Structure formats: C-alpha cells, structure tokens
C-alpha cells in the first residue's frame, strides 16, 4: 500500500472473551469484505494473538465516519460488545508519511 497524500488509519486493538469464536472469525471476514466496498477505503492489515490488532486505512475522516455508522458494521459492533470483546480501543491517526523495506 503506497499513498502519496496524507490519509487516515483506524487502529483497533482488542482482547477477546474465552469462548467459541467461530462466529467471530466469520464476522471478521465479512467486515473486511464489507469495508473494501466502502467509499474511501484504502486497505487493511491485522494480527491476532492474545492482543488483536487491526488497522484499516481511509482517504478522509468522513469516510471513517460513514464506515462507523454502516448498518451491518453497527450490528457487528453491538455483537462484539455483548459477546466477543473483553476490551477494545480505537485510535484514529493521520498518516503523513510512509516508507517500506523489502519487496
């Protein structure tokens, strides 16, 4: 992912409850697919161990706001609070520069 102009990153960190997580995995995949269809979507990266870390990239703050309030995403957020997450944090950052190493 290479962008020349500033853009935004939504950093979502979470710890999960200890229960069957098959439906969580399904919802996670669905949310990534749905995010890709939204205006302003630029990319997504994630990793999960004891602490989950997901970063989505967006052109504007308005695009992030629309994604936050997308109806299917709202349902996933509610289910996450009720069933899957012990804790989570959301951070929204402006990315003004990026650089890479390797292929």
N, C-alpha and C positions, 0 to 999 in steps of 0.2 A: 504494500500500500504506500504510494508516494503521492503527496499533495503539496503543491507549491504555496497555496494561500492558507492562512490560518483556518482551522476547523476546530471541532469540539469533540471531546472524549467524555463518555459517561462510564465511570468506573464503579462497578457493582461488586462488593465483597460480601461474602456470606458464610455462615456456618449453618449446617443442616441438623434437623432433628434425626434421631436414630430410629428410623422405621423403613418399611418397604418403599423404595424410591423409584420403582419402575415408572410410575405415572409422572414423577418429577422429570425423569430423563425424556419422556415423550413430550412433556410441556416445554422443556428447554429447547428441544429440537424444533418444535413448532414455533416458538417465539423467535428463534434465529431466522427461520424461513420467512415469517411474517415481517420481521424488521427489514429484511432485504427488499421487501416490496414497498417500503415507505419512502416518501419524498425525502431527499436529503441524506439518505443512508449511504455511508462510505465503506464500512467494514466492521468486522467483529473478530475478537480474539478471546479465548477463555482457557482456564486451567482449573482443575479441581483436585484437592486433597482434603485435609482437614479444613482448610480455608479455601473457599471458591473465589475465583477472580474472573470477572467478565468485563470486557471493555468494548463498548460499541462506539463507532465514530460517525459524526454527523456534520453536515455543512453549516447549520445555523442552530442557535438556541431555540428558534421557533420550531424547527424540525424535531428537536428533542421533546419539546412540549407536546407536539402533536402525537409523537410516539407514546409518551407517558399516558396520554388520555385516549389512546386507541382502544376500542371496546374489548376486543379479545385479550389485549395486554392487561387491561384493568382487571378482568376476571382472573388472569394468571397471578397478578399481584395479590389479590384477595386470597386466593388459594394458598399462595406462598406464606402469607402471614398466618393463616389458620392452620396449615398443615406441615409445611416443609422447613421453614427457617426458624432457627433459634435466634439468630441475629443477622442483620444486614446493614450495610452502609452504602449510600450513593454519593458519589462525588462527580461534579461536572467541571471540566477543565478546558481552557482554551489552549490548543496546541499551536504554537507559533513557529516551531521548527522541528524537524525530524531528520535523523540520519541513520544509516544502516551499515552493517558489516556483513560480508559474505554474500552468497548467492541469494 
